[in-house]
Amino acid sequence: MAELPEISKLAGQMRDTLCGKTIEAITIVQEKCSNIPPDEFQKRVASARIKDVRNKGKWIITSLDNGENILLSLGMGADILYFDSENNQADKYQVKVVFTDGSGYTSRFWWFGKFLLAADDELETEPNTKDIAMDPFDERFTLDYFVSLLKGKRTQIKAFLMDQKNIGGIGNMYMHDILFKARLHPRKKISDMNGDEIRLLYNSITDILNLSREKGTFAYESDFFGQKGGYTMDYFLVGYKEKQPCPVCGEKIVSIKTGSTTSFICPACQKA
């Protein structure tokens, strides 16, 4: 499942490639992935020019010059692929966007993908995105901000970090290594953390996510042009490496249940 590094990269590629293009047609094959009927969607975006593309957490928002916004979520995974002519488009998709110059992109959702439309004055109240918090790639996401974010909280640290209302974009895939690098057990309560642990966690979040971005993001995810990333399983420290030795102490990595998710930890380095 794509997380902040992958979504940020995809949004950046879409922004660089699509800004200034004019929408000619949108085909929505799977109507349940949208919030309005295909005919109404087409009517509201036809002849509109793409003004900007950005991400908000794990969502990609395409702003149009007519006051509309396309909200794209990859859900549990998706292929969002650009084509320079309709002869080169993907064969399978739930959504296809075509521009007046013949280029476009297709969206093939694996599970739970969304392709929504919201006017500018609806964005603030759009239930899917209105409460998503600042993400760690935002320059305002400083250590001081992070400290203030955790102040007075008593919840378990993993649950807090996974909540998109607290921090946007972080999911379970990178969480294993973030907590391992910070030497924190997923169930540790924020109220039991000291200043050094909070500082170490902040550095761990930025280090892990920035490393993925530097390596071209996760190797199993495709970018806007169908290219795989360079962040292979070799870069994971403990994530998805059950029964393998901890890279620090050699203890066997184990998996534990943490709420609705599984966590991979080193029981020696991340004591409960």
C-alpha positions as CSV (number, residue, x, y, z in Angstrom):
1,M,0.0,0.0,0.0
2,A,1.4,3.3,-1.1
3,E,2.3,5.7,1.8
4,L,3.7,9.2,2.0
5,P,7.0,8.7,0.0
6,E,5.1,7.0,-2.8
7,I,2.1,9.4,-2.8
8,S,4.4,12.5,-2.6
9,K,6.4,11.2,-5.6
10,L,3.3,10.4,-7.6
11,A,1.8,13.8,-6.9
12,G,5.0,15.6,-7.9
13,Q,5.2,13.7,-11.2
14,M,1.6,14.4,-11.9
15,R,2.1,18.1,-11.1
16,D,5.1,18.4,-13.4
17,T,3.5,16.5,-16.2
18,L,-0.2,17.6,-16.2
19,C,-0.2,21.2,-15.1
20,G,-1.6,23.4,-18.0
21,K,-3.3,20.5,-19.7
22,T,-7.0,20.7,-20.5
23,I,-9.4,17.9,-19.8
24,E,-11.3,16.6,-22.7
25,A,-13.1,13.6,-21.2
26,I,-13.2,11.4,-18.2
27,T,-14.4,7.8,-18.3
28,I,-15.5,6.2,-15.0
29,V,-16.0,2.5,-15.5
30,Q,-16.5,1.6,-11.8
31,E,-19.1,4.1,-10.6
32,K,-18.8,3.1,-6.9
33,C,-15.3,4.6,-6.8
34,S,-16.7,8.1,-7.3
35,N,-19.1,10.3,-5.3
36,I,-21.2,11.5,-8.2
37,P,-22.6,9.9,-11.4
38,P,-20.1,9.8,-14.4
39,D,-22.2,12.1,-16.5
40,E,-22.2,14.8,-13.8
41,F,-18.5,14.3,-13.2
42,Q,-17.7,14.8,-16.9
43,K,-19.9,17.9,-17.2
44,R,-18.2,19.6,-14.2
45,V,-14.6,19.0,-15.4
46,A,-14.9,19.2,-19.2
47,S,-12.7,21.9,-20.7
48,A,-11.1,22.7,-17.3
49,R,-7.4,23.2,-17.1
50,I,-5.2,21.6,-14.5
51,K,-3.9,24.3,-12.2
52,D,-2.0,22.3,-9.5
53,V,-1.5,18.8,-8.1
54,R,-0.6,18.2,-4.5
55,N,-0.9,15.5,-1.9
56,K,-2.7,15.7,1.5
57,G,-1.6,12.8,3.5
58,K,-2.2,9.7,1.3
59,W,-4.7,11.6,-1.0
60,I,-3.7,13.4,-4.3
61,I,-5.7,16.5,-5.0
62,T,-5.8,17.9,-8.6
63,S,-7.1,21.5,-8.6
64,L,-8.8,22.8,-11.8
65,D,-9.1,26.4,-13.0
66,N,-12.9,26.2,-12.9
67,G,-13.0,25.8,-9.1
68,E,-13.3,22.0,-9.0
69,N,-10.9,19.5,-7.4
70,I,-10.3,15.8,-8.2
71,L,-9.5,13.8,-5.1
72,L,-7.7,10.6,-5.8
73,S,-7.0,7.8,-3.2
74,L,-5.1,4.7,-4.1
75,G,-6.8,2.8,-1.4
76,M,-5.1,-0.5,-0.7
77,G,-3.1,-0.1,-3.9
78,A,-3.4,1.2,-7.5
79,D,-1.7,1.8,-10.8
80,I,-1.9,5.4,-11.8
81,L,-0.3,5.5,-15.2
82,Y,0.4,8.3,-17.7
83,F,0.0,7.8,-21.5
84,D,1.2,10.2,-24.2
85,S,-1.4,8.8,-26.7
86,E,-4.4,6.6,-26.3
87,N,-2.6,3.9,-28.2
88,N,-0.2,3.5,-25.3
89,Q,-2.8,3.5,-22.5
90,A,-3.2,0.6,-20.0
91,D,-5.7,-2.1,-21.0
92,K,-7.4,-2.3,-17.6
93,Y,-8.7,0.6,-15.5
94,Q,-11.6,1.9,-13.5
95,V,-11.0,5.6,-14.5
96,K,-9.5,7.2,-17.5
97,V,-8.7,10.9,-17.9
98,V,-8.0,12.2,-21.5
99,F,-6.6,15.7,-22.3
100,T,-7.1,17.7,-25.4
101,D,-3.5,16.9,-26.6
102,G,-4.3,13.2,-26.7
103,S,-2.4,12.3,-23.5
104,G,-3.9,11.2,-20.2
105,Y,-3.8,8.7,-17.4
106,T,-5.6,5.7,-16.2
107,S,-6.3,4.5,-12.6
108,R,-6.6,0.8,-11.9
109,F,-7.5,0.3,-8.3
110,W,-6.7,-2.9,-6.6
111,W,-9.1,-2.4,-3.6
112,F,-10.9,0.6,-2.1
113,G,-9.6,3.3,-4.5
114,K,-11.5,6.6,-4.7
115,F,-11.9,9.2,-7.5
116,L,-14.0,12.0,-6.2
117,L,-14.9,15.5,-7.2
118,A,-15.3,18.5,-4.8
119,A,-15.7,22.2,-5.5
120,D,-13.3,24.6,-3.8
121,D,-15.9,25.6,-1.2
122,E,-16.5,21.9,-0.5
123,L,-12.9,21.0,0.3
124,E,-13.0,22.2,3.9
125,T,-15.9,19.9,4.7
126,E,-15.0,17.0,2.5
127,P,-15.2,14.0,5.0
128,N,-12.4,12.0,3.3
129,T,-9.7,14.7,3.6
130,K,-10.8,17.6,5.9
131,D,-9.2,16.1,9.0
132,I,-5.9,14.9,7.5
133,A,-3.0,16.4,9.5
134,M,0.3,17.8,8.3
135,D,2.7,15.2,6.9
136,P,6.4,14.9,7.8
137,F,7.5,16.2,4.4
138,D,6.0,19.5,5.2
139,E,8.7,22.0,6.2
140,R,6.6,23.1,9.1
141,F,6.9,19.6,10.6
142,T,9.7,20.5,12.9
143,L,10.9,18.9,16.2
144,D,9.2,21.7,18.2
145,Y,5.9,21.0,16.3
146,F,6.2,17.3,16.9
147,V,6.9,17.8,20.7
148,S,3.8,20.0,20.9
149,L,1.8,17.4,19.0
150,L,2.6,14.7,21.6
151,K,2.2,17.0,24.7
152,G,-0.4,15.7,27.0
153,K,-1.3,12.6,25.0
154,R,-1.7,9.2,26.7
155,T,-2.4,6.9,23.8
156,Q,-0.1,4.2,22.5
157,I,2.6,5.6,20.2
158,K,1.9,3.4,17.2
159,A,-1.9,4.1,17.3
160,F,-1.2,7.8,17.6
161,L,1.2,7.9,14.6
162,M,-1.1,5.8,12.4
163,D,-4.0,8.2,13.0
164,Q,-4.2,10.5,10.0
165,K,-5.8,13.2,12.1
166,N,-2.5,13.4,14.0
167,I,0.1,12.9,11.2
168,G,-0.7,12.6,7.6
169,G,0.7,9.9,5.3
170,I,2.4,7.3,7.6
171,G,1.0,3.8,7.3
172,N,2.0,0.4,8.7
173,M,4.6,-0.4,6.1
174,Y,7.2,2.1,7.3
175,M,6.0,2.1,10.9
176,H,7.9,-1.1,11.9
177,D,11.3,0.5,11.1
178,I,10.4,3.9,12.4
179,L,9.6,2.5,15.9
180,F,12.6,0.1,15.8
181,K,15.0,2.8,14.9
182,A,13.6,4.8,17.8
183,R,13.9,1.8,20.1
184,L,10.2,2.1,21.0
185,H,7.7,-0.7,21.5
186,P,4.5,-0.1,19.5
187,R,2.3,-0.2,22.6
188,K,4.4,2.3,24.6
189,K,2.2,5.1,25.9
190,I,3.2,8.6,24.9
191,S,2.8,9.8,28.5
192,D,5.6,7.4,29.4
193,M,8.1,8.8,26.8
194,N,10.8,11.2,27.8
195,G,12.3,14.1,25.8
196,D,15.1,12.0,24.4
197,E,12.7,9.3,23.2
198,I,10.5,11.9,21.5
199,R,13.5,13.5,19.8
200,L,14.8,10.0,18.6
201,L,11.3,9.2,17.3
202,Y,11.1,12.4,15.4
203,N,14.5,11.8,13.8
204,S,13.5,8.2,13.0
205,I,10.3,9.3,11.2
206,T,12.2,11.8,9.0
207,D,15.1,9.5,8.4
208,I,13.1,6.5,7.3
209,L,10.7,8.4,5.1
210,N,13.4,10.5,3.6
211,L,15.5,7.4,2.8
212,S,12.6,5.9,0.9
213,R,12.2,9.1,-1.0
214,E,15.9,9.3,-1.8
215,K,15.9,5.7,-3.1
216,G,12.9,6.3,-5.4
217,T,10.3,4.9,-3.0
218,F,9.1,1.3,-2.4
219,A,10.2,-1.2,-5.0
220,Y,6.8,-2.9,-5.4
221,E,5.0,0.4,-6.2
222,S,4.9,1.9,-9.7
223,D,5.2,5.6,-10.3
224,F,3.3,7.8,-12.8
225,F,5.3,6.3,-15.7
226,G,5.2,2.7,-14.6
227,Q,8.7,2.6,-13.1
228,K,9.4,0.8,-9.9
229,G,11.1,2.4,-6.9
230,G,14.5,1.5,-5.5
231,Y,13.6,1.0,-1.9
232,T,13.8,-2.8,-1.8
233,M,13.3,-5.2,1.1
234,D,17.1,-4.9,1.7
235,Y,16.5,-1.4,3.2
236,F,14.0,-2.7,5.8
237,L,15.5,-3.1,9.3
238,V,12.9,-5.3,10.9
239,G,9.7,-4.8,8.8
240,Y,8.4,-8.1,7.3
241,K,11.5,-9.9,8.5
242,E,10.0,-12.3,11.1
243,K,12.5,-14.9,12.5
244,Q,15.4,-13.1,10.9
245,P,18.2,-11.7,13.2
246,C,17.9,-8.1,14.5
247,P,20.5,-5.9,12.7
248,V,21.5,-4.5,16.0
249,C,21.6,-7.3,18.6
250,G,20.9,-10.5,16.6
251,E,17.7,-11.4,18.5
252,K,15.1,-13.0,16.3
253,I,12.5,-10.5,15.0
254,V,8.9,-11.4,15.9
255,S,5.5,-10.3,14.8
256,I,2.9,-9.2,17.3
257,K,-0.7,-8.0,17.0
258,T,-1.2,-4.3,17.7
259,G,-4.9,-3.5,17.4
260,S,-6.0,-4.2,13.9
261,T,-2.4,-4.3,12.6
262,T,0.6,-6.5,12.8
263,S,3.9,-5.1,14.1
264,F,7.4,-6.5,13.5
265,I,9.7,-5.8,16.4
266,C,12.9,-6.9,18.0
267,P,11.9,-8.0,21.5
268,A,15.3,-7.1,22.9
269,C,15.7,-3.6,21.4
270,Q,12.0,-2.7,21.8
271,K,11.1,-3.8,25.3
272,A,7.4,-3.5,26.3
